């Protein structure tokens, strides 16, 4: 069982809602863009631990269980004046003890990657963060016979299925909560959904994700670009972020329309890897914590 470094005045507790403001202040120490509302949303659908020195939050780590077999973890932060004391490793060990044998995904900074490797995670991909407010939303038509439309309540079961297949994670618990704070668009042929994209408040402005599109007939990139362009047009002139997997190859296009790549992180997994359906592709994730 993991324990706090000794000697110590630190305490580690299950993450309580009352410590969201302290966790937000900790993330601001490292210029993370998360608002208190973003922390509140993440904590409400997940669980985790907080390390405190007196009343001050000096460490956080959260995780999310997706169905019976999958999980993600993130928001792992240790205050600058407490680093080097083993707090990060202790928090990670507590999360992994909580999750047990589940296949677990995280997105690692260069500083965190060596620790995650020691804990059994391996690299399974790359993720590029693009953002900006000076973008020009292009006009991209969907493939012939397909059309964009607003999401409707009746779409939710199909959205959950699409998101689950594309991410390799069970999205039954996530999608309804995400839809409550998002404005979405669907790509359809008749009554069949072929893709969707969500836009929601996050960080310095808004985030686009997830973006999912079916891959039949090689039309997946056109579908994804049509969905993303639609959400960009809905947010014209406002700061927008999108995190896209390297394997989908959207980076050059995003940069060409004014969304600069500002960071790249490593996607890592433990106890296996997400079982993606190759017929449903994820072109943008929700965020680096939720996957």
C-alpha positions in Angstrom: 0.0 0.0 0.0 1.3 3.4 -0.9 2.1 5.9 1.9 3.0 9.5 2.2 6.6 10.4 2.4 8.0 10.7 6.0 8.4 12.8 8.0 5.5 14.8 6.7 2.7 17.2 7.6 0.8 16.2 4.5 -2.5 14.3 4.4 -4.0 12.4 1.5 -7.8 12.2 1.3 -10.5 11.2 -1.2 -11.1 14.2 -3.5 -14.0 16.3 -2.1 -16.0 18.9 -3.9 -15.0 21.4 -1.2 -11.4 21.3 -2.6 -12.2 22.2 -6.2 -11.2 25.8 -5.6 -7.9 24.7 -4.1 -7.3 22.3 -7.0 -8.1 25.0 -9.5 -5.5 27.3 -7.8 -3.0 24.5 -8.0 -3.5 24.0 -11.7 -3.2 27.8 -12.2 0.3 27.6 -10.6 1.3 25.7 -13.8 -0.7 27.9 -16.2 -3.2 25.1 -16.9 -6.3 26.6 -18.7 -8.9 24.7 -16.6 -11.6 26.8 -15.1 -13.1 25.9 -11.7 -16.2 24.7 -13.7 -14.0 22.3 -15.7 -12.7 20.9 -12.4 -16.2 20.6 -11.1 -17.4 18.7 -14.2 -14.5 16.3 -14.1 -14.8 15.6 -10.4 -18.6 15.1 -10.6 -18.2 12.1 -12.9 -15.0 10.7 -11.5 -13.1 10.1 -8.3 -9.6 10.6 -6.9 -7.4 11.9 -4.2 -6.1 15.2 -2.9 -3.0 15.9 -0.9 -3.1 18.8 1.5 -0.7 20.7 3.8 -3.0 22.3 6.3 -5.8 23.8 4.3 -3.7 24.1 1.1 -4.1 21.7 -1.8 -0.6 20.6 -2.9 -1.4 17.5 -5.0 -4.3 16.1 -7.0 -5.0 13.0 -9.1 -8.3 11.9 -10.6 -9.6 8.9 -12.5 -12.8 7.9 -14.4 -14.2 4.4 -14.8 -15.7 3.7 -18.2 -17.9 0.6 -18.0 -16.6 -2.6 -16.5 -13.2 -2.8 -18.0 -11.8 0.7 -19.0 -10.6 3.8 -17.3 -8.7 7.1 -17.8 -6.8 9.1 -15.4 -5.5 12.7 -15.3 -5.3 16.0 -13.5 -2.2 14.7 -11.8 -0.5 17.8 -10.3 2.0 18.3 -7.5 2.8 21.8 -6.3 6.2 23.1 -7.3 7.4 23.5 -3.7 6.4 19.8 -2.9 8.0 18.1 -5.9 10.7 15.5 -5.4 9.0 14.1 -2.3 7.3 11.1 -4.0 3.8 12.6 -3.9 3.2 12.1 -7.6 4.1 8.4 -7.4 2.0 7.9 -4.3 -1.0 9.5 -5.9 -0.6 7.4 -9.0 -0.3 4.2 -7.0 -3.5 5.1 -5.1 -5.4 5.6 -8.4 -4.1 2.4 -9.8 -5.0 0.5 -6.6 -8.5 2.0 -7.0 -8.8 0.9 -10.7 -7.3 -2.5 -10.3 -6.9 -4.6 -13.5 -8.8 -2.2 -15.7 -7.3 -1.1 -19.0 -6.3 2.5 -18.2 -5.3 5.4 -20.5 -3.5 8.6 -19.8 -1.8 11.4 -21.7 1.7 12.1 -20.5 3.9 15.2 -20.5 7.6 14.5 -21.1 8.2 15.1 -17.3 5.6 12.5 -16.3 6.3 9.8 -18.9 9.3 8.1 -17.1 7.1 7.6 -13.9 4.2 6.3 -15.9 6.5 3.8 -17.7 7.8 2.5 -14.3 4.1 2.0 -13.3 3.5 -0.2 -16.3 2.2 2.2 -18.9 3.4 2.0 -22.5 3.2 4.4 -25.4 0.2 3.7 -27.8 0.1 7.0 -29.7 0.5 10.8 -29.8 -2.0 13.6 -29.3 -1.6 17.1 -30.8 -3.2 20.2 -29.2 -4.3 22.9 -31.6 -5.8 26.2 -30.6 -6.4 29.8 -31.4 -8.9 32.5 -32.1 -7.7 33.8 -35.5 -8.8 30.8 -37.5 -10.9 31.0 -40.7 -13.6 28.4 -40.7 -13.7 26.8 -44.1 -16.9 25.8 -45.9 -16.7 22.0 -46.3 -19.6 20.1 -47.6 -20.2 16.6 -46.4 -20.1 13.7 -48.9 -23.0 13.5 -51.4 -26.2 12.2 -49.9 -25.1 13.2 -46.4 -26.1 16.3 -44.4 -25.3 18.2 -41.2 -28.0 18.9 -38.7 -28.4 19.8 -35.1 -28.4 17.0 -32.5 -31.7 15.9 -31.1 -32.5 14.0 -27.9 -33.4 10.9 -29.9 -29.8 10.8 -31.1 -28.3 10.0 -27.7 -28.2 6.2 -27.9 -26.5 6.4 -31.3 -24.0 9.0 -30.1 -23.0 6.8 -27.1 -22.5 3.8 -29.5 -20.4 5.9 -31.9 -18.3 7.4 -29.2 -17.7 4.1 -27.5 -16.7 2.4 -30.7 -14.3 5.2 -31.8 -12.6 5.7 -28.4 -12.5 2.0 -27.3 -14.0 3.2 -24.0 -17.6 2.8 -22.7 -19.2 6.2 -23.0 -22.6 5.5 -21.4 -21.7 7.6 -18.3 -19.9 10.4 -20.2 -22.0 11.4 -23.2 -25.2 12.4 -21.4 -23.3 14.6 -19.0 -21.3 16.1 -21.9 -24.3 16.8 -24.0 -25.8 18.8 -21.2 -23.0 21.4 -21.5 -22.3 21.2 -25.3 -23.7 22.4 -28.6 -23.4 19.6 -31.1 -23.9 18.8 -34.8 -24.6 15.5 -36.4 -23.7 14.1 -39.8 -26.4 11.9 -41.2 -27.6 10.0 -44.2 -31.4 9.7 -43.8 -31.9 8.6 -40.2 -28.5 7.0 -39.8 -25.8 8.9 -37.9 -22.4 8.8 -39.6 -20.6 11.2 -37.2 -20.9 14.1 -34.7 -19.0 16.9 -33.1 -19.5 18.7 -29.8 -18.5 22.3 -28.8 -18.5 23.3 -25.2 -17.0 25.9 -22.9 -13.6 24.9 -21.6 -10.5 26.6 -20.4 -9.7 29.9 -22.1 -12.7 29.7 -24.4 -14.3 26.6 -26.0 -13.2 23.1 -27.0 -14.3 20.9 -29.9 -14.5 17.2 -29.0 -15.2 14.5 -29.3 -15.4 14.4 -33.1 -16.3 11.0 -34.5 -16.9 9.8 -38.1 -17.5 6.5 -39.8 -14.8 5.4 -42.1 -16.7 3.6 -44.8 -15.7 4.3 -48.4 -12.7 6.4 -47.3 -14.9 9.4 -46.6 -13.9 9.7 -42.9 -11.6 12.7 -43.3 -14.1 14.7 -45.3 -16.7 13.9 -42.8 -14.5 15.0 -39.9 -13.5 18.2 -41.6 -17.1 19.1 -42.4 -18.1 18.5 -38.7 -15.1 20.5 -37.3 -15.6 23.4 -39.8 -19.3 23.6 -38.7 -18.4 23.9 -35.1 -15.6 26.4 -35.8 -18.1 28.5 -37.8 -20.4 28.4 -34.7 -17.6 29.8 -32.6 -16.0 32.3 -35.1 -13.6 34.7 -33.5 -13.6 33.0 -30.2 -10.7 31.0 -28.7 -11.1 27.4 -29.6 -9.1 24.3 -28.7 -9.1 20.8 -30.3 -7.0 17.8 -29.3 -6.5 15.4 -32.2 -4.8 12.0 -32.4 -1.7 11.9 -34.6 -2.9 8.9 -36.5 -5.9 10.8 -38.0 -3.6 13.2 -39.8 -5.6 16.4 -39.2 -2.7 18.5 -38.0 -1.6 20.1 -41.3 -5.2 21.0 -42.1 -5.9 22.5 -38.7 -2.7 24.6 -39.0 -3.7 25.8 -42.5 -6.9 27.3 -41.2 -5.3 29.0 -38.3 -5.3 26.6 -35.4 -1.7 26.4 -34.4 -0.2 23.2 -32.8 0.9 24.3 -29.4 1.7 21.0 -27.7 2.1 17.2 -28.3 1.7 14.6 -25.5 2.1 10.9 -25.5 -0.9 8.6 -25.2 -0.1 5.7 -22.8 -2.0 2.7 -21.7 -1.7 0.0 -19.0 -3.3 -3.5 -18.9 -3.8 -3.5 -22.6 -4.9 -0.8 -25.0 -8.3 0.6 -26.1 -10.1 -1.7 -28.5 -11.0 0.8 -31.2 -13.4 -0.1 -33.9 -11.6 0.7 -37.2 -15.0 1.5 -38.8 -15.6 4.4 -36.4 -12.7 6.9 -35.9 -12.1 9.5 -33.3 -10.7 12.7 -34.8 -10.8 14.7 -31.6 -10.9 13.6 -28.0 -13.0 15.1 -25.1 -9.9 16.3 -23.3 -6.6 14.7 -22.1 -8.1 13.5 -18.8 -11.4 12.0 -20.0 -10.0 10.6 -23.3 
